[in-house]
């Protein structure tokens, strides 16, 4: 397959020496795998804009494009161009990927100086191919660009095996001390605006801990919250579950369709999810919050079915972890509102990176740290707290690692279809073996989720009201 005409014309005009190679099937940017697939020579391009126009920034894919640095150096406040704008640029140029070549778009170009000390520069030129250019030719191509220090190194994160309960709290305390102007106290549970545990959720947790709890008690508890009862009944009537007839009460939803375990965890997840409103200034181009939650919960349930019966966790617990996996997104918007927009702009500007790095760089903590610690304070099961905390760290081998690894697998499988905001990362074969996954069944489960998009989106829509 030949290079796009626009790209080939630039290479020919500038007499560039180059090498074409197959593009890696997936970009890997895991905090624990040292990012194989994003080499030191990989270049990333980001389109930014302000009231005075649009620019393109070319920078190392293994570093964070820092919008604050660009503002300080240019006195211009750039924001990422919307996915729609970027798509229009690609369509106009007949490209499916914009390479890190200034002449292709003709936009004013900024180049991060960390690229210029390399032996060669590698860049994406299509869905299938990447281009490698010697540094001497690349320097010629960017000779009219504005060279500067526009990026930050990736921060060092806590490694699996660190005592997260203590070190995470220390990081959270340090982060909130940096935001005293937001009237945030040192301890997370003392934060003025931190939501209390919903009463219904507390009663559900108490019921979960009762080994003799019965269906009638669960139905009665859910029915005391009309909104929650309506959602559970609606869930049971969804075509996704394929039940014949109509379910018109919670007890039937439990007995005939969903089961005690799934309903009690579903009710807990929905109750907690309603605690905070979804922030309006999330990153552009990603699946909406509740859609991600519902898709991931459904995929987690399918993942359980792809595991041997003796090794699999409770389906309800897996479903709950899926529903709550991105609860930290709500918390960041609630606790750090002035900085939430900046975080999301950096996520949009650095799509090649796991947002773990971006949140750590800007806030000093990640959404997984803050949400898992709040869940612990609220008294949620340790399985949930651990799964949420380590869902982006597949090499974690501690207690309850099965659920965190399942979240990692589920979110990455969905990300390939743009149904989750996890980074594009290759699935480690070691995880498949660790979870004893039947990958044929897991892929069949993914196909079922994809085939049920309309039903799952309707279930998610009911949660946004």
N, C-alpha and C positions, 0 to 999 in steps of 0.2 A: 504494500500500500504506500503510495507516494505522499510526500509532505503536502499540506495545503498550499495552494498557489501563492497566497499572500506571503507565507513563511518562506517558501522556496525563492520567491523574487527578492526578498531581503537578503537571504544568504548569498544568492548569486551576485546581487549588486555590490555587496560589501566583500565579496570574495572570501567568504568565511569557510574555514576548514571545520567539518563537523562529522559526527558519528550518530547514526540512528540506532536505537535499541528498543526492544519491546518494553512497554511500560509495565511496572510491577502491578499485579492484579488488584492489590489493595494497599493503601497507605497505612503504615503502622506508626503510631505515635504514643505508645503505651508508656506510662511513667515507670514501668518496671522492666521493660524489654529494651531500653536504650534506643528505641526508635529504629529498628532495622527497616530499611525501605526509604527512610528519609536520611540520606547521607549528608555529610558536611558540604557536598558540592551541589545539593539540590536547591534550586532557586524557586521562590514563590513570587507571584505577582498579585497585588491588591489594587483595586480601583477605588480612589477616594474622591470626595468632592466637597466644595464649600460654595458660598455665594458667588465667588469669582471664577469658578470653573472646576474642571476635573483634572486629576493627575493620576499617574500610575507609580507605584512604589515596587521596586524589585529588591528582594531581601532573601537571606538564607532561610530555607524552610525549617531549619532546626533552631531558629531564634524567634522571639516574639516581636512582631511589628508593634511599636509603642507609640500610640497616637499622641501621648503627652509630649514625647520627645520631638515629634514633628511640629507640634504647636509651638514649643519653646524655640525651635530653630527657625521657624518660618513666620511666626506671628499670625498664622492662619489656623482656624479650627476646622479640620477636616473630619468628615464622617464617612463611613463606608457607603459606596453606591449600592442601591438596592439590587437584589437578584434580578429584578425585571430590567433594570438599566444595563447590567452586565450582559444579560441574555440578548438584549437589543444590539449591543456592541458586537457580540459574537456572530449574531445573525447577519449583521451588515457586512462583516468581513468574511462571512462563510467559514467560520471556525466553530469547532465544538470545544476548544480550549484556547485560552489566550496565552501564548508563550511569553517568556520573560525577555522579549526583544523589543526595545523602545520603538523601533521603526514600524512595527506591525500595526499598532493603533495610532501612532503619531501624537499621542498625548504627552504633555510635559512629564518628564521622568525624573524620579528620585531613586538613587541606588544606594543601598546600605554598604558602607565601606568594608564590612566583614566579608563580602563576597570577593573582593578584589585581591585578596592574598592567597587565593586557592590556585591549584594547578589547572582546573577546568570547572565549568559550570554545566549542570544538568537541568533540563527544564521539560515540562510536559508540553507536547505539541498537538496531541489528539487523544482520543479515548484509548488508543492502542499503543501509541508510540511516545518516546521521549528523545530529546536531542541533547547531545553532549558537545560542548564547544570549548576549545582551548582558551585559557584565561587571556592570552594575548589578543585573540580575536574578540572576546567578550569586552575587554577594556576598550577596544576600538569602537565597538557598537555603542557603548555607553559614554563615549568621550564628551558628548554635549549634555549629559545628564548632571543633575545636582547630586554630588557625592556627599554623604554625611553619615553620622551614627544615628540611625533611626530605630534601632532594635535593642532588645534586652536579652540576656542569656536566660535559659530556662532555669527556674528556681529548683533547688533541691527539695524533694518531697520526702515525707516519712516513708520509710520502706516497710514492706510487709514484715511482721515480726516485731516492729517497734510496739511499745505498750501504748496503743492509741488512746486508751481512756484517760491517761495522764497527759501525754504529749499533745493530743488534740486539744484538750482543755487549755493547756498552756498557750497553744497557738491562738485559740479563740480569744482567750483573755488578752493576749498581746494585740490581736487585731482590733478588738472593740476599744482598747485604750487609744488606738490611733484615730478613733472617730468620736471623741468626746463632744464635738460640736453637735452630734446627733443625740446627745443626752443618753448615751449608753453606758451602763455601769460595767464594772469589771467582770462580774459573773453573768453568764448567759441567762440563768434563771432569774436574775434581778433586772434584766433589761426592761425598761418602762413599757415598751410596745410589744413585748413578746406575748403571744396569745397563751391563755391558760388551756389546760386539757379540757375539751368539751365534756360536759356532764354525761351525755349519752355514751361517749367513747369510754369514759371511766367505768361505767356500768357494764359495757361490753367486755372490757378487760377483766373485770371481776368475774363475769360469767364464764369467760374463757378458762379461768383458773379453777373453776368448779368441776371436778371430774364427774359429778352426778347431774350436771346441767342437762335439761331436756328440751325438746323442740318447742313445747308450749311456752317455756320461760323465754326462750330466744324470740319467738314470735311476739310475745307480749311486750318485751323490751323494745323491739323494733317498731311495733305499732304505736308505741307512745310518742314516737317522733314521726308525724305524718309524712314529712318530706322524705325521710329515710325509708319508710315503709313503701312509699310510692316508687322509689328508685329500685328497691329490691324486687317488687312485683314486676316492674317494667323489665328488669334484667331477666327474670324468669320467663317472661313472655317474648323475649327477643328471638327472632328466627335463628340466631346463632346457636341456641340450645336445641332447636328442632323439636320442641314439645308439642304434642297434639292437644288441642283444646285451649281453653283460656284459664289462666291463673289469676284469681281475683283476691287472694289473701296471702299473707306472709307465711302462714303455716303450710299451705299447699306449695308455695315457692320452695320451702325447705324440704318437704317430704317428697314431692313429685319431680322436682327439677334440680335444684342446686345442691342440696345436702346441707347438713348442719355445719360441717367444717367450712365450706365455702361461704355460706351466708354469714356466719359470725365474723369471718375475716373480711368479707366484702363490706359488711356493715361498719366494721371498725375503720377500714380504709376510707369509705365514703364520709364517715363522720369526721375523721381527721382532715380529710381533703377540703371540707367545707369551712374549716377554721379560718382560712386565709383566702382572700380573693386573688385571682390570677393577675399578675402585673401586666399592665398594658404595653410596656416598653421592652418586651422580650426580643431576642435576636431575630432578625428578619430571615425568612427562607427556611425556617424549621417548622416541624409539625407542632400544632398547638398543644398546650400542656396536657389537657385532659385526654386528647386523642392519644398522645404518647403513653399516658398512664394506662389507658384501656388496652391499647395494642400490646404493651409490655406485659400486662397482667395476663392477657389471653395467651401470649407466647410462653409465659412461664408455666401456665397450666398445660400447654402442649408439651413443653420440655419435660414435665413430670411424667407424662405418658410415654415418653421416649426412653425412660430409665427403667432398669429392672425393679420389680415390685419391692424387693427386699432393701434396695438402696435408696429408693425415692423418698423425698420429704412429703409432708402433708401438702396436698394440692391447694388447700385454703391458705396455708402459710405462704406458699410460693406465689399465689395470686395477690396476697396482701403486699408482699415485697414488690411485686410489679406495679401495683397501684401507687405505692408510696416511693418508688425508686427516685423520683425527681422532686420530692417535696422540698428539698433544699433550694430549688429555684424560687418557690414561693417565699421561703424565708429570706433569701438574699434581697428580694424585692421589698420585703416588709421591714427588715432590720437596717439595710443599707440603701435606702431609696436614692440619695443623691449620687451614689457610686454605681448603682445597678445598671443605669444606662451606659456608663462608661465600660463596664464589664462586657455588656452585650455588644457594644461597638467593637471591642477588641476580639470577641469571639467571631464576629462577622469578618473582621480583617485578617484573621488567622485561621482559616478553615482547615488548614493542614495539621493543626495541633489539637491535642486533647485539651479541653477547656480547663482541666485540672491545673495546668501550668499557668493559664491566664488568670484564673481566680487567685491562685497563690501569689502571683506576681503583683497583682493590683490590691488585693485585700489582706494577704497574709494567711488565708485559710481557704478551704474549698467548701462547696455546698454540702458535700457528703459529710464533712466533719461536723458542720453546724447542725445538720438535720439529725444525724445519728445520736449526737449528744442530747439534743432536745427530746428525741424519742426515749432515750434512756431516762431522762428526768421525768417524762410522762409515765414511765412504767411499762413501756411496750416490751414485748418478749426480746430476750437477748438475740434470738435468731434474726429478728428484723433489724435491730440496731447494727449488728455485725454485717449483715448482708448489704445494708445501705452504705455503710462506711467503706467496705472493701469491694464494691461492685466494679470499680475501675482498676483493680489490682489483682489480676488473675493468678499471680504466683502466691497469694496469701494462702497459707495452709493451716491456719488456726481453727479453733472451734467454730462450727457453723459455716465453714468456708464453702460448703456445697451450694448454699443459697446465693452467696455472693458470686460464685463462679457461674451459676445459672443465669444470674442477672447480666453478667458480662457477656455470655453467649447470646442471650435473648436480644439484648439491645444492639449488639453488632450485627446479628442476622437481620433485624428490622432496619438498621441504618442503611444497609445496602439498597433498601427500597424507600428510603427517605421517610421512615415512620418512627424514627427516634433520633435524638440529637447527639447520640454517642459519636465518637470519631470513627472514621473508616479504618478499621484495624483487622488484620488477619486473625482468624480463630486458631489459637494454638492447639495442635493435635494433643498436647499433654492434657488439656482440659477435657477433651472428648473422652480420653481414657480415664481420667480422674473421676469423671461423672458417670462412667459406664454408659455413655450415651449411644443409642442406636441412631446414627446420623440420618439414616433413611427415614426413620420415624420422625426425627426432628425436622427434616426438610418437608415431610408431608404435613407436619403441624404448621410450619410456616406457610405452606401453600393454603391450608385451611384459613389461616388468619388473613392472608391476602385476598382469598376468595370472599371473605366475610367483611370486607372493608366497609361496605354500606351499613351493615348491621352494627358493627363496632363504632362507626362514626356517629350513628344515631344514639347509641348508648352513651357515648362521650358528650354528645350535644345536650342530653338531659342533665348533665352535671354542670353545665355552664350557666344555667338559668338562675 
